[in-house]
Amino acid sequence: MKNHLSLGLLAMFSLLSCGINLAVAGQADSRPNILFILTDDQGYADVGFNGATDLKTPSIDELAENGTVFTSAYVVHPYCGPSRAGLMTGRYPHKFGSQFNLPATKDSGGLGLPTDESYISEVLQDAGYYTGIVGKWHLGEMHEHHPNQRGFDEFFGFLFGGHSYFPEQYRKKYQAARDRGLDSAIWQYLAPMQYNGKEIRETEYLTDALSREASSFIEKASKKDEPFFLYLAYNAPHTPLEAKEEDMALFPEIKDKKRKTYAGMVWALDRGISNVVKTLKETGQYDNTLIVFMSDNGGRTDQGASNYPLKEGKNSVQEGGYRTPMFMHWPAQLKAGKTYKHPVSSLDMFPTLATLAGAKIAEDKDLDGVDILPAVQQDVSARPGDVLYVMVHWDAHTNVAARRDNLKVIRTDNGPWRLYDVDADPAEDHDLSKQYPDTIREMVSKMSVWSWSHQQPAFFYNHKSAAQWRLNGMPRFDQTFELKEK
């Protein structure tokens, strides 16, 4: 939906009518700090507030219980790079050719998202926020794509799609791989951490290091006059499965090795978030900090994650692939103990955070998300009748789904279209397509129209996927949107 200045003003008035106070010109800057926590490959059921019983997330759960839990929160894509592209831009990544991960190869260096796609970090920086990212970037490596060039005053972390956790191990492997001339797909997970573009020597377990640096950023922010935006993009519990022995020892009842390691990694996450919150409190910034928590996609069930009761996981357009745990916590403005059941999307973060910050959004910025805070305050749908889409391309076919209100239409592996009431049936067990064929036809038509806005991929994960795309004449949307009967 196209943004206009008048819509921004209307959203601001809506926030005021809901009791959310924004800064007024001439007064002290009372705009909220924003801490956006994004975990990596964390399953829907891998937090206590979504029913986890074998692993422990007490600090995360305390924040959730004292805020608003979102039971139907979606990301824009079921794996890493495109999901982050949608979060940062507020737009479907297919619209600017970023529907694949950046390639983890030697010739990937110059690739990244188009620089004319504005990021939420740039908008908040322009609005006077002190901005920082700690953790995983995965949106480009070269100067013009670097976090410090895309709206972040501070950057501590790594540029690639993942990282090993123990520095005493990865430093040696990294140097050996470089010395032997191995492909960067091997050594990217081993590369040194960066601070504002300079390589540094890290000594701590990765999750602990990221939590430490997040606290450091918050301490710096407390000495500044402007509010802060911190994007805390943890690598955990993304593979490789590497946990500290003392963390795994807390879960003697878990016998499966992968699940035990995964539980230890999530425990380190929880410990780190607890320390970050402690820093917010010690610096007097806790009450006026909006904390948003999400995962970038569903968990990998083959690597210890659980998305119960949702089907499948990462890479899938079934619920387990892109429906994630989420909460918002803001003591100064949001009531505790609330549950919001209407669908929301990571696309919504751009307009929501920009409106809160009183930031100016370019009139030609064609946002796909909406400001959700007024609807959350009133417990009504932020997008009644609107459609949320998800699409993943494979070698010779496309998996696609769309949700409108409580209904979801889905097609996978060139099979028949299916229809589910995902409020009543989140496990997608009961296909309603026979009862509602008109709904199928209407939603498929909407998906087809949506696909007209897509661009050809600007990059592919590897040479094989690029060759397969060309060989199979992809995206072949005429085939994707066929109305096959069962």
Backbone torsions as a table, in degrees:
resi	resn	phi	psi	omega
1	MET	NA	134.5	-173.7
2	LYS	-74.4	136.3	179.7
3	ASN	-87.7	140.2	173.2
4	HIS	-132.0	153.1	-179.8
5	LEU	-55.9	-39.7	-178.4
6	SER	-62.1	-35.3	177.7
7	LEU	-66.3	-38.3	177.4
8	GLY	-62.0	-41.0	178.4
9	LEU	-66.2	-41.5	177.7
10	LEU	-60.6	-41.8	179.1
11	ALA	-62.8	-38.4	179.9
12	MET	-64.8	-43.6	177.9
13	PHE	-62.9	-36.2	178.6
14	SER	-62.7	-42.5	179.0
15	LEU	-62.7	-41.6	178.9
16	LEU	-63.0	-40.8	-179.7
17	SER	-68.8	-21.8	178.5
18	CYS	-89.8	3.0	177.6
19	GLY	89.6	12.6	177.7
20	ILE	-94.2	120.2	-174.1
21	ASN	-90.5	128.8	175.2
22	LEU	-108.4	159.7	-179.9
23	ALA	-64.9	146.8	176.8
24	VAL	-113.7	137.3	-179.1
25	ALA	-53.2	135.1	178.2
26	GLY	93.0	-12.9	177.5
27	GLN	-103.3	169.0	175.3
28	ALA	-59.7	147.0	-176.5
29	ASP	-71.6	104.1	-179.1
30	SER	-103.3	11.4	178.5
31	ARG	-61.9	149.4	-175.4
32	PRO	-72.8	148.5	162.4
33	ASN	-70.1	155.0	-179.6
34	ILE	-129.9	121.0	174.5
35	LEU	-116.1	109.2	179.4
36	PHE	-103.9	113.3	-179.1
37	ILE	-102.0	119.2	178.3
38	LEU	-118.6	114.7	173.7
39	THR	-89.1	170.7	-171.0
40	ASP	-122.1	115.2	178.7
41	ASP	65.1	29.1	178.0
42	GLN	-84.6	128.6	-175.9
43	GLY	-69.3	155.0	179.5
44	TYR	-56.1	-37.3	-176.2
45	ALA	-95.6	11.1	-174.2
46	ASP	-99.7	35.8	168.8
47	VAL	-139.5	148.4	-179.5
48	GLY	-60.1	-36.0	-176.6
49	PHE	-70.9	-9.8	173.0
50	ASN	-110.7	14.7	171.0
51	GLY	106.7	3.5	179.1
52	ALA	-62.3	135.7	178.7
53	THR	-120.7	-27.5	-176.9
54	ASP	-88.9	-30.3	173.6
55	LEU	-104.1	165.8	-170.0
56	LYS	-122.7	131.1	176.0
57	THR	-137.7	59.6	-173.2
58	PRO	-63.1	-37.9	-178.1
59	SER	-72.9	-41.9	176.0
60	ILE	-62.0	-43.0	-178.4
61	ASP	-64.9	-36.9	179.3
62	GLU	-63.8	-41.7	176.2
63	LEU	-63.4	-44.1	-179.5
64	ALA	-62.5	-44.4	-177.7
65	GLU	-66.5	-25.3	179.2
66	ASN	-100.5	18.3	177.7
67	GLY	-139.3	-144.4	179.0
68	THR	-117.6	123.3	177.4
69	VAL	-94.5	133.3	179.6
70	PHE	-105.2	116.5	-176.4
71	THR	-89.3	-14.1	179.0
72	SER	-127.3	59.2	179.3
73	ALA	-98.8	130.4	-176.4
74	TYR	-121.7	148.5	166.2
75	VAL	-98.8	171.3	-169.9
76	VAL	-84.4	-12.7	-175.8
77	HIS	-158.8	145.8	-174.0
78	PRO	-86.2	16.4	165.6
79	TYR	-148.0	173.9	-154.4
80	CYS	-54.0	-68.1	-169.9
81	GLY	-59.1	-54.2	179.8
82	PRO	-62.5	-33.2	177.2
83	SER	-62.0	-44.1	179.9
84	ARG	-69.7	-34.4	176.9
85	ALA	-62.2	-43.1	178.1
86	GLY	-65.9	-39.5	178.0
87	LEU	-61.9	-46.8	-175.5
88	MET	-70.2	-33.4	-173.5
89	THR	-100.8	-18.8	-173.7
90	GLY	71.8	18.9	-176.6
91	ARG	-135.4	150.5	174.6
92	TYR	-61.2	128.8	-176.8
93	PRO	-63.8	-22.0	178.2
94	HIS	-62.8	-23.4	-177.1
95	LYS	-74.1	-17.0	178.8
96	PHE	-131.0	28.9	170.4
97	GLY	73.8	24.6	-176.9
98	SER	-117.1	41.4	-177.0
99	GLN	-85.7	3.3	175.1
100	PHE	-125.1	161.8	169.6
101	ASN	-65.4	149.8	171.3
102	LEU	-61.4	145.0	-177.8
103	PRO	-68.9	137.3	176.5
104	ALA	-95.3	63.0	-177.4
105	THR	-135.3	171.1	-176.4
106	LYS	-62.9	-28.3	-175.6
107	ASP	-95.7	21.6	-177.0
108	SER	-89.2	-9.2	-166.9
109	GLY	-54.2	-40.9	-175.3
110	GLY	-86.1	0.6	-174.6
111	LEU	-91.4	154.5	178.0
112	GLY	173.6	-177.6	177.8
113	LEU	-67.6	150.9	177.3
114	PRO	-56.3	135.0	-176.0
115	THR	-72.6	-11.0	175.6
116	ASP	-88.0	1.0	171.6
117	GLU	-86.4	109.3	-177.5
118	SER	-72.7	143.2	178.6
119	TYR	-100.4	155.2	176.3
120	ILE	-60.6	-32.4	178.4
121	SER	-62.4	-39.0	179.5
122	GLU	-67.8	-40.7	180.0
123	VAL	-65.2	-42.1	179.4
124	LEU	-70.8	-37.3	176.5
125	GLN	-62.0	-43.8	178.3
126	ASP	-63.7	-26.4	179.6
127	ALA	-85.0	4.0	175.1
128	GLY	99.0	10.0	178.0
129	TYR	-81.4	144.6	168.9
130	TYR	-83.5	119.4	-167.1
131	THR	-117.2	142.3	178.6
132	GLY	-149.4	150.7	171.1
133	ILE	-125.8	134.0	174.5
134	VAL	-125.6	119.9	176.1
135	GLY	121.2	-139.7	-172.2
136	LYS	-84.2	135.3	179.8
137	TRP	-101.7	-73.5	174.0
138	HIS	65.0	31.4	178.5
139	LEU	-127.9	15.8	178.1
140	GLY	130.9	149.4	-172.1
141	GLU	-109.1	-32.5	-172.8
142	MET	-75.6	171.8	-171.7
143	HIS	-50.3	-48.1	-174.5
144	GLU	-70.8	-16.2	179.1
145	HIS	-104.5	-2.7	-175.0
146	HIS	-67.5	146.0	179.8
147	PRO	-51.6	-38.4	-179.7
148	ASN	-66.6	-16.8	176.5
149	GLN	-100.3	-2.7	-176.6
150	ARG	-121.0	38.2	170.0
151	GLY	98.5	7.1	-178.9
152	PHE	-111.1	122.5	176.3
153	ASP	-68.6	-35.3	-176.0
154	GLU	-128.5	140.7	175.1
155	PHE	-140.2	124.4	169.6
156	PHE	-129.8	124.2	179.1
157	GLY	155.0	-143.7	-178.2
158	PHE	-139.8	153.6	-170.8
159	LEU	-90.4	-14.8	-166.9
160	PHE	-96.9	-167.4	-171.9
161	GLY	-86.3	-1.8	179.1
162	GLY	-179.3	176.0	-178.3
163	HIS	-160.6	149.8	171.4
164	SER	-73.4	163.4	-167.9
165	TYR	-105.3	-27.7	-175.5
166	PHE	-103.8	109.3	-174.2
167	PRO	-63.0	-32.2	-179.5
168	GLU	-65.8	-20.7	176.4
169	GLN	-91.5	-47.6	-171.4
170	TYR	-74.7	-24.6	178.9
171	ARG	-62.0	-46.8	-178.9
172	LYS	-66.1	-42.8	-179.9
173	LYS	-64.5	-37.7	-179.6
174	TYR	-62.1	-49.1	-177.6
175	GLN	-65.7	-38.3	179.5
176	ALA	-64.9	-41.4	179.5
177	ALA	-64.7	-42.9	178.9
178	ARG	-64.5	-42.4	-179.2
179	ASP	-62.6	-32.8	-178.3
180	ARG	-89.0	-0.4	177.2
181	GLY	71.3	26.8	-178.9
182	LEU	-71.4	155.1	-177.8
183	ASP	-60.2	145.4	-177.2
184	SER	-63.0	-19.2	175.5
185	ALA	-59.7	-26.5	178.3
186	ILE	-82.5	-46.1	-171.0
187	TRP	-90.8	-5.9	178.7
188	GLN	-59.6	-37.6	179.9
189	TYR	-71.8	-7.0	-176.1
190	LEU	-113.1	-4.9	-172.5
191	ALA	-64.6	151.1	178.9
192	PRO	-61.4	153.4	172.4
193	MET	-65.1	158.8	175.9
194	GLN	-121.2	147.3	166.9
195	TYR	-127.0	111.3	-179.0
196	ASN	49.4	46.1	173.3
197	GLY	90.0	-7.4	-179.6
198	LYS	-108.2	133.4	178.1
199	GLU	-68.1	139.3	179.7
200	ILE	-128.9	161.1	179.2
201	ARG	-96.1	109.2	-179.8
202	GLU	-94.2	147.8	-178.3
203	THR	-122.3	-13.3	-175.5
204	GLU	-99.4	157.4	170.3
205	TYR	-50.9	136.9	-167.1
206	LEU	-53.8	-49.7	-177.8
207	THR	-61.7	-39.5	178.0
208	ASP	-65.9	-38.0	179.4
209	ALA	-65.3	-42.6	-180.0
210	LEU	-65.3	-39.5	178.1
211	SER	-65.4	-40.9	177.3
212	ARG	-59.3	-46.5	-177.8
213	GLU	-70.4	-31.4	174.9
214	ALA	-64.0	-43.2	177.1
215	SER	-63.5	-39.2	178.1
216	SER	-61.9	-43.1	178.0
217	PHE	-61.1	-43.1	-179.2
218	ILE	-64.6	-37.7	176.3
219	GLU	-63.4	-43.4	176.4
220	LYS	-60.9	-43.2	-177.8
221	ALA	-62.4	-31.9	-178.2
222	SER	-65.5	-18.6	-179.3
223	LYS	-95.7	2.9	-179.3
224	LYS	-105.2	160.6	-179.6
225	ASP	-82.7	-24.7	-176.0
226	GLU	-92.5	157.2	174.7
227	PRO	-70.6	167.2	-178.9
228	PHE	-118.1	156.0	168.1
229	PHE	-124.7	117.4	177.9
230	LEU	-119.0	121.8	175.8
231	TYR	-99.6	101.6	-176.4
232	LEU	-99.2	96.1	-171.9
233	ALA	-103.8	85.4	179.9
234	TYR	-63.5	150.1	172.8
235	ASN	-83.5	-29.2	-177.3
236	ALA	-74.8	149.5	-1.9
237	PRO	-95.5	35.6	175.1
238	HIS	-57.4	148.5	174.0
239	THR	-62.5	156.0	5.7
240	PRO	-71.9	145.0	178.8
241	LEU	-73.3	101.8	-177.5
242	GLU	-140.2	112.8	179.5
243	ALA	-125.1	157.0	175.4
244	LYS	-71.9	142.4	-177.5
245	GLU	-57.3	-41.0	-178.5
246	GLU	-67.5	-26.7	176.5
247	ASP	-75.7	-41.8	177.4
248	MET	-65.3	-30.4	-178.6
249	ALA	-64.6	-16.4	178.7
250	LEU	-75.4	-6.0	-175.0
251	PHE	-126.8	58.9	-177.6
252	PRO	-64.8	-23.5	-177.6
253	GLU	-77.5	-15.4	178.0
254	ILE	-86.6	116.0	-176.1
255	LYS	-91.8	-31.7	179.9
256	ASP	-67.3	125.4	-172.8
257	LYS	-62.2	-43.3	-179.4
258	LYS	-64.8	-44.7	-179.4
259	ARG	-64.7	-38.8	178.6
260	LYS	-63.5	-45.1	179.4
261	THR	-64.1	-43.8	177.9
262	TYR	-58.7	-44.0	179.0
263	ALA	-61.4	-39.5	177.1
264	GLY	-64.3	-38.0	178.7
265	MET	-67.2	-40.3	178.3
266	VAL	-68.7	-34.8	176.5
267	TRP	-62.8	-40.2	177.1
268	ALA	-63.4	-38.4	173.9
269	LEU	-57.1	-50.3	-177.1
270	ASP	-62.3	-42.2	177.9
271	ARG	-60.8	-42.8	-179.9
272	GLY	-65.1	-42.8	179.1
273	ILE	-64.5	-37.3	175.5
274	SER	-58.9	-42.6	179.5
275	ASN	-67.6	-37.0	178.0
276	VAL	-65.0	-43.3	178.5
277	VAL	-64.6	-38.3	176.9
278	LYS	-59.8	-40.5	177.9
279	THR	-65.3	-40.5	175.9
280	LEU	-57.6	-43.3	-178.9
281	LYS	-68.8	-43.7	-177.8
282	GLU	-64.9	-29.3	-179.1
283	THR	-95.8	5.8	176.9
284	GLY	72.4	21.6	-176.2
285	GLN	-108.5	0.1	-171.5
286	TYR	-64.1	-49.1	-172.7
287	ASP	-63.1	-34.0	-177.1
288	ASN	-107.5	35.2	173.6
289	THR	-117.1	122.1	172.4
290	LEU	-82.2	120.3	175.9
291	ILE	-106.7	124.3	175.0
292	VAL	-115.3	133.7	-178.3
293	PHE	-125.4	128.3	175.2
294	MET	-149.1	167.9	165.5
295	SER	-106.8	157.1	-176.7
296	ASP	-77.5	-16.4	176.5
297	ASN	-174.1	-177.5	178.8
298	GLY	-69.2	165.9	-178.7
299	GLY	-81.1	157.6	176.0
300	ARG	-88.5	107.9	-177.9
301	THR	-68.6	-19.9	175.9
302	ASP	-81.7	-2.4	-179.7
303	GLN	-127.3	31.9	170.5
304	GLY	96.4	-4.3	-176.0
305	ALA	-86.5	162.2	174.8
306	SER	-132.7	131.0	175.6
307	ASN	-113.5	17.0	-176.1
308	TYR	-53.0	137.1	5.1
309	PRO	-92.0	13.7	-173.9
310	LEU	-77.7	150.7	179.3
311	LYS	-83.9	144.2	174.1
312	GLU	60.8	-160.8	-173.8
313	GLY	-161.9	-149.8	-177.5
314	LYS	-44.1	138.4	-179.9
315	ASN	85.1	-8.5	-174.8
316	SER	-100.4	150.1	173.2
317	VAL	-94.5	5.9	166.6
318	GLN	-77.1	167.8	-169.1
319	GLU	-55.7	-36.1	-178.1
320	GLY	-67.1	-12.6	-178.7
321	GLY	-85.2	-29.3	-172.7
322	TYR	-143.3	7.3	171.8
323	ARG	-97.2	124.2	-168.1
324	THR	-127.6	160.9	171.7
325	PRO	-64.5	144.2	179.8
326	MET	-157.4	142.0	166.3
327	PHE	-146.5	161.2	169.0
328	MET	-122.5	138.3	-178.0
329	HIS	-136.8	124.2	-178.2
330	TRP	-156.6	90.2	-172.6
331	PRO	-54.6	-33.6	-175.7
332	ALA	-72.0	-21.1	-170.9
333	GLN	-136.0	-30.0	-175.8
334	LEU	-101.7	132.5	178.8
335	LYS	-68.1	149.5	179.5
336	ALA	-83.0	157.5	171.4
337	GLY	73.7	24.5	-179.1
338	LYS	-99.8	150.2	172.8
339	THR	-124.5	129.6	180.0
340	TYR	-113.4	116.9	-171.3
341	LYS	-98.7	-9.5	-178.6
342	HIS	-76.7	153.6	-178.1
343	PRO	-69.0	137.2	172.4
344	VAL	-133.1	165.1	-176.1
345	SER	-135.4	154.0	172.1
346	SER	-60.6	-22.6	174.5
347	LEU	-59.8	-26.3	-176.4
348	ASP	-74.9	-15.0	-175.1
349	MET	-66.9	-37.2	-179.7
350	PHE	-58.7	-59.3	-178.5
351	PRO	-66.8	-32.3	-179.7
352	THR	-65.9	-49.1	-178.0
353	LEU	-71.2	-37.7	178.7
354	ALA	-63.3	-41.8	179.0
355	THR	-64.8	-43.5	178.2
356	LEU	-58.7	-37.6	-177.6
357	ALA	-80.1	-6.1	-173.9
358	GLY	65.7	29.0	-175.3
359	ALA	-83.3	156.5	179.2
360	LYS	-94.7	125.1	176.5
361	ILE	-103.4	131.8	-179.9
362	ALA	-55.3	138.9	-176.4
363	GLU	-63.8	-25.2	-180.0
364	ASP	-93.8	9.8	177.1
365	LYS	-76.6	110.2	-174.2
366	ASP	-89.6	79.7	-175.6
367	LEU	-74.1	145.4	175.1
368	ASP	-102.4	-7.7	178.9
369	GLY	-102.8	175.2	178.9
370	VAL	-131.9	157.5	173.1
371	ASP	-73.1	115.5	-173.2
372	ILE	-94.1	-13.6	-170.7
373	LEU	-61.2	-43.9	177.6
374	PRO	-58.4	-41.0	179.7
375	ALA	-67.9	-37.5	178.3
376	VAL	-63.8	-42.4	179.0
377	GLN	-61.5	-35.7	-177.4
378	GLN	-94.7	-3.8	-177.5
379	ASP	55.1	48.2	173.7
380	VAL	-126.3	164.3	-179.7
381	SER	-65.7	136.1	176.7
382	ALA	-77.7	-15.7	-175.3
383	ARG	-146.0	58.3	179.6
384	PRO	-58.5	124.1	178.5
385	GLY	83.6	-12.1	178.5
386	ASP	-78.1	161.5	-176.0
387	VAL	-115.4	136.1	170.6
388	LEU	-105.8	128.5	-174.8
389	TYR	-109.8	156.5	169.4
390	VAL	-147.7	139.6	-176.5
391	MET	-148.4	132.7	177.5
392	VAL	-130.1	128.2	178.0
393	HIS	-93.7	135.8	171.7
394	TRP	-115.1	-170.0	-171.0
395	ASP	-58.2	-43.5	-174.5
396	ALA	-134.7	12.5	178.4
397	HIS	-155.5	171.9	-178.9
398	THR	-128.0	130.8	171.9
399	ASN	-96.2	136.2	-172.8
400	VAL	-147.9	149.2	176.8
401	ALA	-151.0	158.5	177.7
402	ALA	-146.9	135.4	176.4
403	ARG	-114.8	131.2	172.0
404	ARG	-129.0	118.3	-175.3
405	ASP	54.7	-117.8	-177.5
406	ASN	-95.0	-5.8	-173.1
407	LEU	-102.7	140.7	-179.7
408	LYS	-131.6	128.2	174.4
409	VAL	-105.4	136.8	-173.9
410	ILE	-145.7	145.7	172.4
411	ARG	-139.3	130.1	179.9
412	THR	-133.1	146.7	173.7
413	ASP	54.4	36.6	179.6
414	ASN	58.9	22.6	179.1
415	GLY	-85.5	-167.8	-179.8
416	PRO	-74.1	158.1	173.5
417	TRP	-71.5	142.4	178.7
418	ARG	-127.7	157.3	-177.2
419	LEU	-135.1	131.7	-179.8
420	TYR	-134.0	148.5	167.0
421	ASP	-92.5	95.1	-170.7
422	VAL	-79.7	-6.3	168.0
423	ASP	-74.8	-49.6	-179.4
424	ALA	-81.0	-25.3	-172.3
425	ASP	-135.9	66.4	-177.3
426	PRO	-64.0	-19.9	179.0
427	ALA	-80.7	-2.6	178.8
428	GLU	54.0	51.1	-179.5
429	ASP	-95.1	-26.8	-169.2
430	HIS	-117.8	99.4	-177.6
431	ASP	-73.8	125.8	-178.0
432	LEU	-106.4	11.6	-172.5
433	SER	-62.3	-34.2	179.7
434	LYS	-66.7	-33.9	-178.6
435	GLN	-77.6	-27.1	-172.6
436	TYR	-131.7	62.4	-179.4
437	PRO	-64.7	-30.7	179.1
438	ASP	-65.5	-35.9	177.3
439	THR	-64.5	-41.3	177.2
440	ILE	-58.4	-50.8	-177.0
441	ARG	-60.7	-43.2	-179.0
442	GLU	-64.0	-45.5	-177.3
443	MET	-70.2	-37.5	177.2
444	VAL	-63.9	-38.3	176.9
445	SER	-62.3	-42.1	178.3
446	LYS	-63.5	-40.7	178.1
447	MET	-63.3	-41.4	179.2
448	SER	-62.0	-44.5	178.2
449	VAL	-63.1	-42.0	177.9
450	TRP	-57.8	-38.8	-176.8
451	SER	-66.0	-20.3	178.6
452	TRP	-62.1	-23.9	-178.2
453	SER	-82.3	-4.7	-174.1
454	HIS	-79.6	150.1	174.7
455	GLN	-109.4	157.8	172.9
456	GLN	-60.9	145.8	-178.9
457	PRO	-56.8	135.7	175.9
458	ALA	-80.9	-18.3	178.6
459	PHE	-160.0	162.0	178.2
460	PHE	-127.0	160.7	-177.3
461	TYR	-63.8	-36.0	179.0
462	ASN	-155.6	175.0	-177.9
463	HIS	-63.4	-35.1	-179.0
464	LYS	-62.9	-46.5	-178.8
465	SER	-66.2	-33.8	176.3
466	ALA	-65.7	-42.7	-180.0
467	ALA	-66.3	-40.2	179.2
468	GLN	-64.9	-37.6	178.2
469	TRP	-59.4	-47.5	-179.1
470	ARG	-69.3	-43.9	-177.5
471	LEU	-60.6	-38.4	-176.3
472	ASN	-93.4	5.0	177.3
473	GLY	60.6	37.3	-178.0
474	MET	-69.0	154.4	15.2
475	PRO	-89.7	-6.6	176.3
476	ARG	53.3	50.8	-177.8
477	PHE	-66.3	-24.1	176.5
478	ASP	-61.1	-35.8	176.7
479	GLN	-75.9	-42.3	-177.5
480	THR	-57.0	-42.4	-172.0
481	PHE	-100.2	21.5	169.9
482	GLU	-63.9	144.8	177.5
483	LEU	-98.3	79.8	179.7
484	LYS	-78.5	139.2	174.2
485	GLU	-92.4	152.0	177.0
486	LYS	-71.2	NA	NA
